[in-house]
Amino acid sequence: MRQGAAAANERVKDIDAFQKARTVKVNPDKAQEHARFLTLESHKTLLVPTPRLRNGLFNKIVPPKGANKDMIRTCSTSQGVKNYSVPIGLDDHITVDLVIIGSVAVSPQGYRIGKGEGYADMEFAMMTTMGAVTKDTVVITTVHDCQVMEIPAELFGTHDLKVDYILTPTKTLKCHGDLPKPTGINWSILTKQKLTEIPILKNLRYREQKAGKDVSLKDELE
């Protein structure tokens, strides 16, 4: 969503969870750039996932001391995320108060379809494993009005991330779907290839295996 993106993101300022949040995780896409700007402008801590999770988990965006509005806007861009950030890893004790993501399509009940690779779902599951989020952490998606549509609930499982609010250029929708948020990594749907693509998953799997959890991969169960 490019058209109307800023107007949709602007609505986040009216959400109570945003007003109260100290740390906000926003995805790195252009469509959510204004949400990143509003987070920094409000003097909140901004976390942005590393692209495709290949080089870690999150980047914490740190604007230069005394940064004006133009500089903060620069820090909100994809290049700014690269230039003004420090890495946040599994051992960093963080609490994420609000999550803002994009969607290809989303239903009024909060069921969403992403780009098909499951990064938003996995990021939330990883944050749950870290203790950074809970089932009550508010999740917002910003989309164009035409991206809000009915989606069959039976297409979704417990590993899929449901959203609590939908923000469009013209309205704010509070969702009331029944799908719970992920409570951790569902290893049985992941493959060895996925662990190769996302090295941080290997670290998480090792930790959970040491804790006595079943971390069998899809390849190993077939």
N, C-alpha and C positions, 0 to 999 in steps of 0.2 A: 504494500500500500504506500504510494507516494502522494497521490491526490488526497488532500484533507488530513494528512498525517499530523501536522502541527496542531490543527484544531482538535483532533481526537486526543492527542497527548496532553493538550492544555487542560482537559477535563480532569486529569489526575489530581490537580490541585484541590479539587472539591471533595476528594475521597478522604474520609477520616483516617484510614490506614496510612495514607501518604502523609497527611499532616502530622501524625504521631510518629512516623518511622524515623529512625536514626540511620539505618543502613538499608539501602535499596539495591537490588540486583536487577539490572536492565540488560536485555539482549543487545548484541552489537549491530543490529541491522539499521540501515538508514531510516526506516519507517519509525524507529523509536529514538531517533537522535534528540528530538525535542524533550522527550521524557528524561533523557540523560542530562540535558541542560537544566531542566527544572530541578532535578535532584541536586546537582551541584550548586545551582543558584540559591537553593534553600539551605545550603550548608549541611547537607546530609552526606554520609559516606556512600559513594557510588562504586558498585562492583559490576564488572562486565566480564562475561565468560571469554576465555581465550578461544580464538577461532577453531571450531571443530574439536575443541578440548585436546589439541595435539601437543601443546606445550605447557600443560598444567591445568589448573582449574579456573581461577579468576584473576583478573587484574583489578587492583584498587586504584581508581583515578585520583591523582594528587595534583591539583592545579598549582601553579607557581604562587608563592606567597604574595598577597596583595593583588591577585588577578582581578581584572575588571570584567565586565559582562562579555566583551568581545573575546577575551582570553578564555573565559569559562565556556563560551560557545565553541571555541576551537578545541578545547579539551573534550567536548562532547562528540566530536566527529570521530570517524574510524581512525584517522591519522593521529588525532589527539589522544585517543585511547592507547595507541602504540607509544607515543612520545612522553606521556605524562602519567605513567602507571608503575606500580610495584606489584610483584606477583603475590598471590594469596594461595597457599597450599593446604594440604590435608591437616597439617599440624597447627594451623592458625585457628585460634579459638574465636569464631565470629558468630554473631547472631544476625540473621537476615530478617528484617521486619516486613519486607514487601518485595514481591517479585513481579516484574513487568516484562511481558513477552509479546511476540507477534504471532499471528495465525494466518493460515491460508483461508480457513473457514472456521466459524464457531457458531454453536447453537445457543439459543436463549437459555438453555439449561446448563451451559458452561462446557459442553463437550467440544473439543477443538481438534482441528486437523492442522498439523504443521507442514513442514516441507518434506516429510516422509522419512527423515533419518533419526527422529526421536531424541534430538539433543536437549530440548527443553524438559522432556520427561526425565531423561537421565540426569541432567543437572540437578533437578529437584530431588531425585532419589539419592544422589550423592550428597547433597546438602543435608538430607534427612539422616543419612549414615554418619555425617560429621557432627550432627546435633545443631546445625545452623538454622534449620527450619523445623516446624512441626505441622501436624495436620491442620492446624488453625491459622497458619501463615497465609495471608491474603495474596492471591494471584490475580493480576489484571492483564487483559490483552487489549491492545489498541488496533482497530481495523477500520476499513471503510464500511459504510452501511450495507453495501452489496455483498459483503463477506459474511454477514449474519444470516444464517439459514438453518432450517431443521436438519439435524443429522441423527440417524438411528442410534440410540443408546447402546444397542447390542454390538456395535462395532468396537466398543471400547472395553479395556480391561483395567485391573487395579494398578497396572504400571503406567497407565496414561494419566497425564496431568490435566485436571479439571480447573477451570478458571472461575473466580468469584465475581468478577466484574468485566463487562465489555464496554469499552469506550469507543465511540464513533464520532465523526465530525458533528453529528446532530443530536446524539443522545448518550445517556449513561444507563446501562442495564445491569441490574443485580441478578445473578444467576441462582437457581435453586435446584440444580441437578443432584442426583443421588450418588454419583461416582466419587469414592473417597480419593484423597491424594496419595501418591506413592509413599510407602513407609520405609523404603530402602531399595537397594539394587535387586532386581529379579534376575539372578544369574542364569536361570534356566532358559531365558529367551535370548541370551547373548552367546556369541560364537568366539572362537579363538581369534578369528580375523578381526572382530570388533575390539578385542583387547590389544591387538597389534596396532590398530588405528588410533586407539586412545590409551596411551601408556599409563595414565593415572589410574585406570581401571585395574591394572595389574597390582598396583600398590594397595588399592582398596580390597581387592580379592584376597590378597595375602593376609591382610589384617583381619578380615572376617573369618578366614580359614583358621587362623591362630585362635580366634575367639570361639571356635567350635561350631561355626555356622556352615550349613550346606551351601557350597559355592559351585556346585556342578554346572557346567556349561551345556548349552543345547547340543553341541557336538558330542559331548560325553554321555548324554542321555539317550541318543538315538541308536 
